[in-house]
Amino acid sequence: MHRPHKHFLTQAAIAVTFTAGLIAAIAAPVNAATFRVNPYLQQPSTDGMYFTWFTEEDTAGTLTVTGPGLNSPLTFTSTPAIKPELAYTTAEKNQNIAGLPQGSWLLGDNNYKHTVDVRGLQPGTTYDYTVTQGSSVFNATFKTAPSKDDWTSIRFIAMADSETEPAGRSSRREWQPGALADGSALRPELGDSQWANIFGTAGSGGSQTLRYMLTETEGYQRNLAIVNSRQPDFLIMPGDLVQGGGYQPGWDEFFRHNAGEFDSGLSTYPLLPALGNWENFGALNGGYGTDADGRFGPKFGRDKYHVYFDAPDNGTPEHQDNYYRIDYGPVTIITLDSSNGEPDDRRSNYGGENQPPKISGLDYTGPGTDTQENYTREQYEAAGGTDLADFNPGSPQWNWAKAQLEDARAQGQMIFVQFHHAPYSSGEHGQPMNHVLSTGQGGTPMRQYHSMFEQYGVLAVLSGHSEMFERSFVDENGDGIGVQYYDVGVSGDGLRGEKRTGSSLSDPLLKYNSFSQWTADQNEGEFWQEIEGALQLVSGGKHYGHLEVNLERLNDGQAKITLTPVYSFPILDGDYNLVRTERRVYGDEITLLAGVDGQIFRTVPESSSMLGLLAFGFCTLAVKLRNSYKTKPNL
């Protein structure tokens, strides 16, 4: 797959080079003659792709597609549409960010959206495309989805919680300590150590910890560089794309990384996003409330999300883009919106006089109904919002999800589900609303979907929110199959660990998630070693990363699905300057084997041991016998 190229008569394209030290700085605001946001891809299908780009001028653009099966180029002319929701607010224009010249991160106020839906192409085929916008020309390639019955391999990436913002160019996140590997030296001291002096510390007292060696911007950028090098067929992002959906500089920064100055991966593979709690937050413009200009932050954030992303119809126009289904050959991705549950709930509803009691420790009395206490449906609709979607049983979203799962299973698809709030989490947001340690944003209400997921053979559920890397496994009927649950919230923001029983990092781990199988925090111990006078992290630990999912077609229509937790490991010199980052794999890679019906019939070790291969052979025979038995008449 070719990398995208942008050609300007002014030669103003900004190159980003990954060298030791500093990422190339952003130039002055982009001239209106060029792309404000490069072309990016959505809604992949066997016969086409949906293209979107933004400019600052009200000028039509031209999209040209060439490739196999086309006797002549396909040419489309865009119709630019002004999007006033994306104009900067007064608060954004007046913002000061430490370490950056005031306003240097801002672009122009005009945002014209261009969209072209291209269909009628061949499945599983790579095409070249060119978008011409005035004097600017953008070239790249894209690939259509394969047909369900004619595919060899599929690769997609899942990651969440990039939470982009300009301040991330200079800020380093707190790096909570996890387990140490056997034989490791101790972490650098919080006081007068080389690490603390160069990178700093966060917090105080028992919660004080070192800061990570990369800035948020650099961490996300290098993580994406690995993703792009793997040439995925598509990328799914289950929420928290930006540090505030109502914060325009956060969106500008997101697209600088994904379809702009830093890199442009979304110009060659499509994005399947989901709404997160940060997309429901106005940041400078109202937060979870209302700002001085009358903007209700949650609605303002969701309005911007709806401008940037266009999903297939879900049958409920008021909920357009919130939840949707994409079929990519034999794979079905179902995206849900976990932003709001009804009835509305909050922590203050528990523990008071004439109220239900609060629970503590490992107690669990049920999942609850709501993933956020920050605003109510009444407040949202009073501000003019109509798109808030309940996710609880009986809601339109619930009924839609059940219908899509039933249909995908009937078609023999391999099903994945994504939404933001991780239902099973050992992290910050792992407790229900009535727990004394609840954050008021717990993901447990989404556990209500598990029986449905297991019934219809969902392979894996992909979420974020607790900003950690974790895999959980839930098998309600005890048949050994169950559903894999991932928190992949480590793309470029927080680097949190498992939650503790108190505020001190020396307090015991809470271990509230009894379904947890693996966390980078506790299962990938840091190994520190003194090298030429500097204490260096040699391996392990929590880093920015993502989940890589590879599907390989086997004989008789069966499939091998490998889920690989990947991280970007920084290599430093003796003065703690960054030399490079390496793609590394955590030790929790698992393989699932799916039958011709798209359902998992076996999980095997990735070690390819003789026992594993024998088990695979026996299971393959068992599935053939099972399918043969199903075709015989009842006796």
C-alpha positions as CSV (number, residue, x, y, z in Angstrom):
1,M,0.0,0.0,0.0
2,H,1.4,3.4,-1.0
3,R,1.9,6.2,1.4
4,P,-0.1,9.3,0.7
5,H,1.6,12.3,-0.9
6,K,0.7,15.9,-1.0
7,H,2.0,18.3,-3.6
8,F,1.8,22.1,-3.2
9,L,3.2,24.7,-5.6
10,T,4.5,26.5,-2.5
11,Q,6.3,23.3,-1.3
12,A,4.8,24.0,2.2
13,A,4.3,20.4,3.1
14,I,5.7,19.6,6.6
15,A,7.8,16.5,7.0
16,V,8.0,14.7,10.3
17,T,11.2,12.8,10.9
18,F,11.6,10.4,13.7
19,T,15.1,11.2,15.0
20,A,16.6,11.2,18.5
21,G,15.1,14.0,20.5
22,L,12.5,16.4,19.3
23,I,9.6,15.9,16.9
24,A,9.6,18.5,14.1
25,A,7.7,21.6,15.2
26,I,4.5,22.6,13.5
27,A,4.8,25.5,11.1
28,A,2.6,28.6,11.0
29,P,-1.1,28.1,10.3
30,V,-1.8,26.4,7.1
31,N,-2.6,28.6,4.1
32,A,-6.2,28.5,3.1
33,A,-5.2,27.3,-0.4
34,T,-4.3,23.9,1.0
35,F,-6.2,21.2,2.8
36,R,-7.2,22.0,6.3
37,V,-7.7,18.2,6.9
38,N,-6.4,15.7,4.3
39,P,-8.8,13.3,2.7
40,Y,-9.7,10.5,5.2
41,L,-11.6,7.3,4.7
42,Q,-14.8,5.9,6.3
43,Q,-17.5,3.3,5.6
44,P,-15.4,0.7,3.8
45,S,-17.3,-1.9,1.8
46,T,-16.7,-4.5,-0.9
47,D,-17.6,-2.0,-3.6
48,G,-16.3,1.4,-2.4
49,M,-15.3,3.9,0.2
50,Y,-16.5,7.2,1.7
51,F,-14.1,10.2,1.4
52,T,-14.1,13.3,3.6
53,W,-11.8,16.3,3.6
54,F,-11.9,19.9,4.9
55,T,-10.7,23.2,3.4
56,E,-10.8,26.9,4.5
57,E,-12.1,28.1,1.2
58,D,-15.5,27.7,-0.4
59,T,-14.1,26.0,-3.5
60,A,-15.2,22.7,-5.0
61,G,-12.6,19.9,-5.1
62,T,-12.1,17.0,-7.5
63,L,-11.7,13.4,-6.6
64,T,-10.3,11.1,-9.2
65,V,-10.1,7.3,-8.8
66,T,-8.1,4.9,-11.0
67,G,-7.5,1.2,-10.9
68,P,-8.5,-2.3,-11.9
69,G,-11.8,-2.7,-13.7
70,L,-12.1,1.0,-14.6
71,N,-11.8,1.7,-18.3
72,S,-11.4,5.4,-17.5
73,P,-10.8,7.4,-14.3
74,L,-13.9,8.0,-12.1
75,T,-14.1,11.7,-11.4
76,F,-16.3,13.4,-8.8
77,T,-16.8,17.1,-7.9
78,S,-17.3,17.9,-4.2
79,T,-19.9,20.4,-2.9
80,P,-18.3,22.3,0.0
81,A,-20.5,22.9,3.0
82,I,-19.6,25.4,5.7
83,K,-19.5,24.0,9.2
84,P,-19.9,26.8,11.8
85,E,-19.7,24.3,14.7
86,L,-16.0,24.0,14.0
87,A,-15.2,27.8,14.3
88,Y,-12.9,28.7,17.2
89,T,-14.6,30.2,20.3
90,T,-13.4,33.3,22.1
91,A,-12.0,31.1,24.9
92,E,-10.0,29.0,22.4
93,K,-8.6,32.1,20.7
94,N,-7.5,33.6,24.0
95,Q,-6.0,30.3,25.4
96,N,-2.4,30.2,26.6
97,I,-0.6,26.9,26.7
98,A,2.7,26.6,28.6
99,G,5.7,26.1,26.3
100,L,3.9,27.2,23.1
101,P,3.7,30.7,21.5
102,Q,0.2,31.9,22.0
103,G,-2.2,30.9,19.2
104,S,0.6,29.1,17.2
105,W,-1.6,25.9,17.1
106,L,-4.7,27.7,15.6
107,L,-5.7,27.5,12.0
108,G,-8.4,29.6,10.2
109,D,-12.0,30.0,11.3
110,N,-13.6,28.6,8.2
111,N,-14.3,24.9,7.9
112,Y,-15.7,23.7,4.6
113,K,-16.6,20.0,4.6
114,H,-16.2,17.9,1.4
115,T,-17.7,14.4,1.1
116,V,-17.8,11.9,-1.8
117,D,-19.3,8.4,-1.6
118,V,-17.6,6.2,-4.2
119,R,-19.3,2.8,-5.0
120,G,-19.4,0.3,-7.8
121,L,-15.8,-0.8,-7.4
122,Q,-14.4,-4.4,-7.2
123,P,-14.0,-6.2,-3.9
124,G,-10.6,-6.6,-2.3
125,T,-8.9,-4.3,-4.8
126,T,-6.4,-1.5,-4.4
127,Y,-7.1,1.8,-6.2
128,D,-5.2,5.1,-6.6
129,Y,-6.9,8.3,-5.9
130,T,-6.2,12.0,-6.3
131,V,-7.9,15.0,-4.7
132,T,-7.3,18.3,-6.3
133,Q,-8.2,21.4,-4.3
134,G,-7.1,24.6,-6.1
135,S,-3.4,24.5,-6.4
136,S,-3.1,21.6,-4.0
137,V,-3.0,18.0,-5.0
138,F,-3.2,15.0,-2.7
139,N,-2.4,11.4,-3.9
140,A,-2.9,8.2,-2.0
141,T,-4.3,4.7,-2.4
142,F,-7.1,2.7,-0.7
143,K,-8.4,-0.8,-0.8
144,T,-11.9,-2.1,-0.9
145,A,-13.1,-4.8,1.5
146,P,-12.9,-8.4,0.3
147,S,-16.0,-10.4,-0.3
148,K,-17.2,-12.7,2.4
149,D,-16.2,-15.8,0.6
150,D,-13.1,-14.7,-1.2
151,W,-10.4,-13.4,1.2
152,T,-7.0,-14.5,2.5
153,S,-6.1,-12.3,5.4
154,I,-7.4,-9.2,7.2
155,R,-5.6,-7.0,9.7
156,F,-7.1,-4.3,11.8
157,I,-5.9,-2.2,14.7
158,A,-7.8,-1.2,17.9
159,M,-6.8,1.6,20.2
160,A,-8.5,4.3,22.3
161,D,-7.9,7.3,24.4
162,S,-5.6,9.3,22.2
163,E,-7.2,12.4,23.8
164,T,-5.3,14.8,21.6
165,E,-4.7,18.5,22.4
166,P,-1.9,21.0,21.6
167,A,-0.8,21.0,25.2
168,G,0.3,17.4,24.6
169,R,3.3,18.6,22.6
170,S,5.0,19.7,25.9
171,S,3.3,17.6,28.6
172,R,4.4,14.2,29.9
173,R,1.9,12.0,31.7
174,E,2.3,10.5,35.1
175,W,3.7,7.0,34.8
176,Q,2.2,4.9,37.6
177,P,4.6,2.2,38.9
178,G,3.6,-1.4,38.1
179,A,5.2,-4.7,38.9
180,L,9.0,-5.1,38.7
181,A,10.5,-8.1,36.8
182,D,12.6,-10.6,38.7
183,G,16.2,-9.4,39.0
184,S,15.3,-5.8,38.1
185,A,16.9,-2.8,39.8
186,L,14.5,-0.4,41.6
187,R,12.8,2.4,39.6
188,P,14.7,5.7,39.7
189,E,14.2,7.7,42.8
190,L,11.4,10.3,43.0
191,G,13.8,12.8,44.5
192,D,17.3,13.6,43.2
193,S,17.5,11.1,40.3
194,Q,18.6,11.7,36.7
195,W,15.1,10.6,35.6
196,A,13.2,12.9,37.9
197,N,15.4,15.8,37.1
198,I,14.9,15.5,33.4
199,F,11.4,14.3,33.0
200,G,9.9,15.4,36.3
201,T,7.3,13.9,38.7
202,A,3.6,14.2,39.1
203,G,1.4,14.2,42.3
204,S,2.6,14.5,45.8
205,G,2.9,12.4,49.0
206,G,1.9,8.8,48.5
207,S,0.5,9.4,45.1
208,Q,3.7,10.9,43.7
209,T,5.1,9.2,40.6
210,L,7.6,9.6,37.8
211,R,6.6,11.1,34.5
212,Y,6.9,9.2,31.3
213,M,9.9,9.8,29.0
214,L,7.9,10.9,25.9
215,T,5.4,13.7,25.6
216,E,1.8,12.8,24.8
217,T,2.2,14.1,21.3
218,E,5.4,12.1,20.7
219,G,4.0,9.0,22.3
220,Y,0.9,9.0,20.1
221,Q,2.9,9.9,17.0
222,R,5.4,7.0,17.4
223,N,2.5,4.6,18.2
224,L,0.8,5.7,15.0
225,A,4.1,5.2,13.1
226,I,4.0,1.6,14.1
227,V,0.4,1.3,13.1
228,N,1.0,2.8,9.7
229,S,4.0,0.6,9.1
230,R,1.7,-2.5,9.6
231,Q,-0.6,-1.3,6.8
232,P,-3.9,-2.3,8.5
233,D,-7.1,-2.7,6.5
234,F,-8.9,-0.5,9.0
235,L,-8.6,1.2,12.4
236,I,-11.2,1.1,15.1
237,M,-11.1,3.7,17.9
238,P,-13.5,3.1,20.8
239,G,-13.7,6.6,22.1
240,D,-11.8,9.5,23.7
241,L,-10.2,10.6,20.4
242,V,-9.8,14.2,21.7
243,Q,-9.3,16.0,25.0
244,G,-12.8,17.4,24.8
245,G,-15.2,17.0,21.9
246,G,-16.2,20.6,22.2
247,Y,-12.6,21.8,22.0
248,Q,-11.7,22.6,18.4
249,P,-7.9,22.6,18.9
250,G,-8.2,19.0,20.1
251,W,-9.8,18.0,16.8
252,D,-7.2,20.0,14.9
253,E,-4.5,18.0,16.7
254,F,-6.2,14.7,16.1
255,F,-6.2,15.3,12.4
256,R,-2.7,16.6,12.3
257,H,-1.7,13.1,13.5
258,N,-4.1,11.1,11.4
259,A,-4.8,13.2,8.2
260,G,-2.5,16.1,8.2
261,E,1.0,17.5,9.0
262,F,2.3,14.8,11.3
263,D,1.1,11.8,9.3
264,S,-1.9,10.7,7.2
265,G,-2.7,7.1,7.9
266,L,-6.4,7.7,7.6
267,S,-5.9,8.6,4.0
268,T,-5.0,5.0,3.2
269,Y,-7.1,3.0,5.6
270,P,-10.6,3.8,7.0
271,L,-11.5,4.8,10.6
272,L,-14.4,3.3,12.6
273,P,-14.8,5.6,15.6
274,A,-17.0,5.4,18.7
275,L,-18.2,8.1,21.1
276,G,-16.3,8.4,24.4
277,N,-16.8,10.4,27.5
278,W,-14.4,13.0,26.3
279,E,-16.5,13.5,23.1
280,N,-19.3,14.4,25.5
281,F,-17.2,17.1,27.2
282,G,-16.9,20.8,26.1
283,A,-13.5,21.4,27.7
284,L,-13.0,25.2,27.6
285,N,-16.5,25.6,26.2
286,G,-18.8,24.5,29.0
287,G,-17.1,21.2,30.2
288,Y,-20.1,19.1,31.3
289,G,-22.1,22.3,31.9
290,T,-22.8,25.6,30.1
291,D,-20.2,28.2,29.2
292,A,-20.5,32.0,29.3
293,D,-21.8,32.1,25.8
294,G,-24.6,29.6,26.5
295,R,-23.0,26.5,25.0
296,F,-23.9,23.2,26.7
297,G,-20.6,21.3,26.6
298,P,-21.8,17.8,26.0
299,K,-24.0,18.8,23.1
300,F,-21.3,21.0,21.6
301,G,-18.8,18.1,21.7
302,R,-21.2,15.7,20.1
303,D,-22.1,18.2,17.4
304,K,-18.5,18.4,16.4
305,Y,-18.2,14.6,16.4
306,H,-21.2,14.4,14.0
307,V,-19.6,16.9,11.7
308,Y,-16.4,14.8,11.4
309,F,-17.8,11.3,11.2
310,D,-20.6,9.9,9.0
311,A,-21.7,6.4,9.7
312,P,-24.2,4.1,7.8
313,D,-27.9,4.4,8.8
314,N,-29.0,2.6,11.9
315,G,-32.7,3.1,11.4
316,T,-33.1,5.9,14.0
317,P,-32.3,9.3,12.4
318,E,-32.0,11.0,15.8
319,H,-29.2,8.5,16.7
320,Q,-27.3,8.7,13.4
321,D,-23.5,8.1,13.8
322,N,-23.9,7.0,17.5
323,Y,-24.1,3.2,16.8
324,Y,-23.6,1.5,13.4
325,R,-22.5,-1.7,11.7
326,I,-19.7,-2.2,9.2
327,D,-19.2,-5.5,7.4
328,Y,-15.6,-6.0,6.1
329,G,-15.8,-9.2,4.2
330,P,-16.3,-12.0,6.7
331,V,-15.9,-9.6,9.7
332,T,-18.7,-7.6,11.3
333,I,-17.8,-4.6,13.5
334,I,-20.7,-3.4,15.7
335,T,-20.1,0.0,17.3
336,L,-22.3,1.1,20.3
337,D,-22.6,4.4,22.1
338,S,-22.0,3.8,25.9
339,S,-22.4,7.5,26.8
340,N,-25.7,7.5,28.5
341,G,-27.9,5.0,30.4
342,E,-31.3,5.5,31.8
343,P,-32.5,6.1,34.4
344,D,-29.9,8.7,35.1
345,D,-27.8,7.8,38.1
346,R,-25.1,9.4,40.3
347,R,-22.9,8.5,43.3
348,S,-24.9,10.9,45.5
349,N,-27.9,8.6,45.1
350,Y,-26.3,6.1,47.6
351,G,-25.3,6.1,51.2
352,G,-27.5,8.9,52.5
353,E,-30.6,8.8,54.7
354,N,-33.4,6.8,53.0
355,Q,-31.0,5.8,50.2
356,P,-29.6,2.5,49.2
357,P,-26.3,1.8,51.0
358,K,-22.9,2.1,49.3
359,I,-20.8,-1.0,48.8
360,S,-17.1,-1.4,49.3
361,G,-14.2,-3.7,48.7
362,L,-15.0,-6.5,46.3
363,D,-18.8,-6.3,46.8
364,Y,-20.9,-6.2,43.7
365,T,-24.7,-5.8,43.7
366,G,-25.3,-5.3,40.0
367,P,-24.0,-3.3,37.0
368,G,-26.1,-0.2,37.4
369,T,-27.8,1.7,34.7
370,D,-25.6,4.7,33.9
371,T,-22.0,5.2,32.9
372,Q,-21.9,8.9,33.7
373,E,-23.2,11.2,36.5
374,N,-22.1,14.4,34.7
375,Y,-25.3,15.5,33.0
376,T,-28.8,14.2,32.5
377,R,-31.0,13.6,29.5
378,E,-33.2,16.5,30.7
379,Q,-30.3,18.9,30.7
380,Y,-29.1,17.6,27.2
381,E,-32.5,18.0,25.6
382,A,-33.1,21.4,27.2
383,A,-30.0,22.5,25.3
384,G,-31.5,21.4,22.1
385,G,-29.9,17.9,21.8
386,T,-31.9,15.1,20.2
387,D,-29.2,12.5,19.7
388,L,-28.6,11.1,23.2
389,A,-29.1,7.3,23.0
390,D,-29.9,5.1,26.0
391,F,-28.1,1.8,25.9
392,N,-30.2,-0.2,28.5
393,P,-32.5,-3.2,27.7
394,G,-35.5,-2.2,25.7
395,S,-34.0,1.0,24.3
396,P,-33.7,1.5,20.5
397,Q,-30.0,1.0,20.6
398,W,-30.4,-2.3,22.6
399,N,-33.0,-3.6,20.1
400,W,-30.8,-2.5,17.2
401,A,-27.8,-4.3,18.6
402,K,-29.7,-7.5,19.1
403,A,-31.1,-7.4,15.6
404,Q,-27.6,-6.8,14.1
405,L,-26.0,-9.6,16.1
406,E,-28.7,-12.0,15.1
407,D,-28.3,-11.1,11.5
408,A,-24.5,-11.3,11.5
409,R,-24.6,-14.7,13.2
410,A,-27.1,-16.0,10.6
411,Q,-24.7,-14.9,7.9
412,G,-21.7,-16.7,9.5
413,Q,-19.8,-13.5,10.2
414,M,-16.9,-13.2,12.7
415,I,-18.2,-10.5,15.1
416,F,-16.4,-7.8,17.0
417,V,-18.0,-5.1,19.1
418,Q,-16.6,-1.7,20.2
419,F,-17.8,0.9,22.7
420,H,-15.9,3.2,25.1
421,H,-16.7,2.3,28.7
422,A,-14.9,-1.0,29.5
423,P,-17.4,-3.3,31.3
424,Y,-14.7,-5.3,33.0
425,S,-11.9,-3.2,34.3
426,S,-9.2,-3.4,37.0
427,G,-8.5,0.3,36.4
428,E,-9.8,3.7,37.4
429,H,-13.3,3.2,36.1
430,G,-14.0,-0.4,37.1
431,Q,-16.6,0.1,39.8
432,P,-20.4,0.6,39.6
433,M,-22.0,3.9,40.7
434,N,-22.9,2.6,44.2
435,H,-19.3,1.7,45.1
436,V,-17.4,3.9,47.5
437,L,-14.5,4.0,45.0
438,S,-16.6,4.8,42.0
439,T,-15.5,7.7,39.8
440,G,-19.1,8.2,38.6
441,Q,-18.0,7.0,35.1
442,G,-17.9,3.2,35.6
443,G,-18.3,0.9,32.7
444,T,-20.1,-1.9,34.5
445,P,-23.6,-1.0,33.1
446,M,-22.4,-2.3,29.7
447,R,-22.1,-5.8,31.3
448,Q,-25.8,-6.1,30.6
449,Y,-24.8,-6.9,27.0
450,H,-22.7,-9.9,27.8
451,S,-25.4,-12.6,27.6
452,M,-26.3,-11.3,24.2
453,F,-22.7,-11.2,23.1
454,E,-22.1,-14.7,24.2
455,Q,-25.3,-16.0,22.7
456,Y,-24.4,-14.7,19.3
457,G,-20.7,-15.6,19.4
458,V,-19.0,-12.3,19.6
459,L,-15.2,-12.9,19.4
460,A,-14.0,-9.8,21.3
461,V,-15.3,-6.5,22.8
462,L,-12.9,-3.6,22.4
463,S,-13.1,-0.6,24.8
464,G,-11.0,2.0,26.5
465,H,-11.7,4.5,29.3
466,S,-9.5,3.3,32.2
467,E,-6.4,4.2,30.1
468,M,-4.6,0.9,30.6
469,F,-4.0,-2.3,28.7
470,E,-6.0,-5.2,30.0
471,R,-7.7,-8.4,28.8
472,S,-10.6,-10.0,30.5
473,F,-12.5,-13.2,29.7
474,V,-16.1,-13.9,30.5
475,D,-17.7,-17.3,29.9
476,E,-21.2,-17.3,31.3
477,N,-22.3,-20.8,30.3
478,G,-19.0,-22.4,31.1
479,D,-18.4,-24.0,27.7
480,G,-14.8,-22.7,27.5
481,I,-15.6,-20.3,24.6
482,G,-16.9,-17.0,26.1
483,V,-15.9,-13.5,25.0
484,Q,-12.6,-11.7,25.2
485,Y,-12.8,-8.1,26.6
486,Y,-10.0,-5.6,26.0
487,D,-9.2,-2.2,27.4
488,V,-7.0,-0.6,24.7
489,G,-7.0,2.9,26.1
490,V,-3.2,3.4,25.7
491,S,-2.9,5.1,22.3
492,G,-1.4,8.4,23.5
493,D,-2.7,9.8,26.8
494,G,-2.7,8.3,30.3
495,L,-0.5,5.4,31.4
496,R,-2.5,4.2,34.4
497,G,-2.2,1.0,36.4
498,E,-4.5,-1.2,38.3
499,K,-6.7,0.6,40.9
500,R,-5.6,0.4,44.5
501,T,-7.6,0.4,47.7
502,G,-6.6,3.9,48.6
503,S,-5.0,7.0,47.1
504,S,-1.4,6.0,47.9
505,L,0.6,4.0,45.3
506,S,1.7,1.8,48.1
507,D,-1.8,0.7,49.0
508,P,-2.8,-2.9,48.0
509,L,-4.3,-3.5,44.6
510,L,-8.1,-3.6,44.7
511,K,-8.5,-6.5,42.2
512,Y,-12.2,-5.7,41.6
513,N,-12.3,-7.3,38.2
514,S,-12.5,-11.0,38.8
515,F,-12.6,-11.7,35.1
516,S,-9.2,-10.1,34.4
517,Q,-6.7,-12.4,32.7
518,W,-3.8,-10.0,32.0
519,T,-2.7,-6.4,32.5
520,A,0.4,-4.7,31.2
521,D,0.6,-3.1,34.7
522,Q,1.1,-6.3,36.6
523,N,2.0,-9.0,34.1
524,E,4.7,-7.2,32.2
525,G,7.2,-6.3,34.9
526,E,9.6,-3.5,34.4
527,F,13.2,-4.5,34.1
528,W,15.6,-1.7,35.1
529,Q,19.4,-2.0,34.7
530,E,22.3,0.4,35.2
531,I,24.0,0.9,31.8
532,E,27.1,3.1,31.6
533,G,26.1,5.0,34.7
534,A,22.4,5.6,33.8
535,L,19.5,3.6,35.2
536,Q,17.7,2.3,32.0
537,L,14.4,0.5,31.5
538,V,15.5,-2.5,29.4
539,S,12.1,-4.2,28.9
540,G,8.6,-4.5,30.1
541,G,6.3,-1.9,31.7
542,K,3.4,0.3,30.6
543,H,3.8,2.1,27.3
544,Y,1.7,3.6,24.5
545,G,0.4,0.8,22.2
546,H,-2.5,-0.9,20.5
547,L,-4.1,-4.2,19.8
548,E,-3.3,-5.8,16.4
549,V,-5.9,-8.3,15.2
550,N,-4.9,-10.6,12.3
551,L,-7.4,-13.0,10.6
552,E,-6.1,-15.7,8.4
553,R,-8.3,-18.0,6.3
554,L,-7.7,-21.7,6.7
555,N,-8.9,-24.7,4.8
556,D,-12.6,-25.3,4.5
557,G,-13.5,-21.7,5.3
558,Q,-12.2,-21.8,8.9
559,A,-10.2,-19.0,10.3
560,K,-7.4,-18.3,12.7
561,I,-7.7,-15.0,14.6
562,T,-4.6,-13.7,16.5
563,L,-4.9,-10.9,18.9
564,T,-1.5,-9.3,19.7
565,P,-1.0,-6.5,22.3
566,V,1.7,-4.2,20.8
567,Y,3.6,-1.4,22.5
568,S,6.1,1.2,21.4
569,F,9.3,0.9,23.5
570,P,11.5,4.0,23.8
571,I,15.3,3.5,23.7
572,L,17.3,6.3,25.5
573,D,21.0,7.1,25.5
574,G,23.0,7.7,28.7
575,D,21.7,11.3,28.9
576,Y,18.1,10.1,28.5
577,N,17.8,11.5,24.9
578,L,15.5,9.5,22.8
579,V,17.4,7.4,20.3
580,R,14.5,5.5,18.7
581,T,11.3,3.5,19.5
582,E,10.8,-0.2,18.8
583,R,7.7,-2.2,18.1
584,R,7.5,-4.9,20.8
585,V,4.8,-7.4,21.7
586,Y,3.5,-8.2,25.2
587,G,3.4,-11.8,26.4
588,D,-0.4,-12.1,26.1
589,E,-0.8,-12.9,22.4
590,I,-3.7,-15.3,22.0
591,T,-5.1,-17.2,19.0
592,L,-8.8,-18.1,18.4
593,L,-10.0,-20.7,15.9
594,A,-13.3,-20.0,14.2
595,G,-15.4,-22.5,12.2
596,V,-17.3,-21.9,9.0
597,D,-20.1,-20.5,11.0
598,G,-17.9,-17.6,12.2
599,Q,-17.9,-18.8,15.8
600,I,-15.0,-19.6,18.0
601,F,-14.5,-23.3,18.8
602,R,-11.1,-23.2,20.3
603,T,-8.5,-20.9,21.9
604,V,-5.0,-22.2,21.5
605,P,-1.5,-21.1,22.7
606,E,0.4,-19.1,20.2
607,S,3.5,-21.1,20.9
608,S,2.7,-23.6,18.1
609,S,3.8,-26.4,20.3
610,M,3.1,-30.0,19.2
611,L,0.3,-30.3,21.7
612,G,-1.2,-27.1,20.4
613,L,-1.1,-28.3,16.8
614,L,-2.6,-31.7,17.8
615,A,-5.4,-29.9,19.7
616,F,-6.0,-27.7,16.6
617,G,-6.3,-30.8,14.4
618,F,-8.7,-32.6,16.8
619,C,-10.8,-29.4,17.0
620,T,-10.9,-29.0,13.3
621,L,-12.2,-32.6,13.0
622,A,-14.7,-32.0,15.7
623,V,-16.1,-28.9,13.9
624,K,-16.4,-30.9,10.6
625,L,-18.3,-33.7,12.4
626,R,-20.5,-31.1,14.1
627,N,-21.4,-29.4,10.8
628,S,-21.9,-32.8,9.2
629,Y,-24.3,-33.8,12.0
630,K,-26.3,-30.6,11.6
631,T,-27.0,-31.5,7.9
632,K,-28.4,-34.9,8.8
633,P,-32.2,-35.4,9.2
634,N,-33.6,-36.0,12.7
635,L,-33.9,-39.7,13.6
